[in-house]
């Protein structure tokens, strides 16, 4: 089975959008049937699956590309879009 494609999310943007909807991380996680840690990891800019990027984009009402980091975080140069 091939590996799941991942991307480094734009965590700041995800948090801004989530807070703009009035949802807590836990509420967004319940809405997506995910664990709150998954949402928190995305907001911290840790690599997540492209499937999750799509789910977040739908839930937050934006195109998926808006949730992907343009460049890896300076303190994590080894993380790139795969």
N, C-alpha and C positions, 0 to 999 in steps of 0.2 A: 504494500500500500504506500503510495507516495506521501511525502511529508505535507502537512497542511501549510499552505502559504501564509506567511505572517508579514506584518508591517509594524513600523514604529508609529504609534499614534501621536497626534498632537494633543497631549493631555490637557494643556491649558485651555484649548478650544473646547474640548469635550466637557470640561468642568464648567466653563462659561455657559455653554449651551444648556447643560443639565440644570444649573442654578437658575438660568433664565426661564426654564419651564416650571420652576418651583419644586422640582423633584429632588429628593435626597438620593445619595448613591444607593442606599438600600431599596428605595422605591423604584428606581430605574432598574436595578438588578431584578427585582420581583417582576416588573413589567416584561423584561427580556428572558425571564426564567433562567437567570444566571446567579452566581454567588456574588455577594457584594465585593468580595476581594477581586473578582474579575474586573469590575467597574473601577475600583480603586487602582488596580494595576494599569489599566488603560489611562487613567488620569495622571498617573506617575510617569507615563511615557514608556512603559515596558512593552516589549513586542506582544502583539495579540494577533489572533487569526483574522484574515480578511473577512471571514464570516461574521465575526463580532463587529468589525468596522461597519459592515453593511447593516447589521441589526441596530447598532447605535445611530447610524445615519438616518434610518427610517424612523426610529423613536424620537430623534431630535429634530427631524424635518429638514435635513441638509443633505447635499450630495456626499457620498462617501469620501471623495477626494479631499473634502474640507477637513476631514478628521485624520488625515495621514500627515505626519511630520515631513516637512520639506527636506530638512537635514537632520541627521542624528544629533541627539543632545551632546553638548560639548563634553560632558562628564562620562558619556557612554559611547565612545567612538566606534566600538565594535558592533553596534546595533544599526543595521541597515535594512531597507526594504528588500525582502527576498521574494 
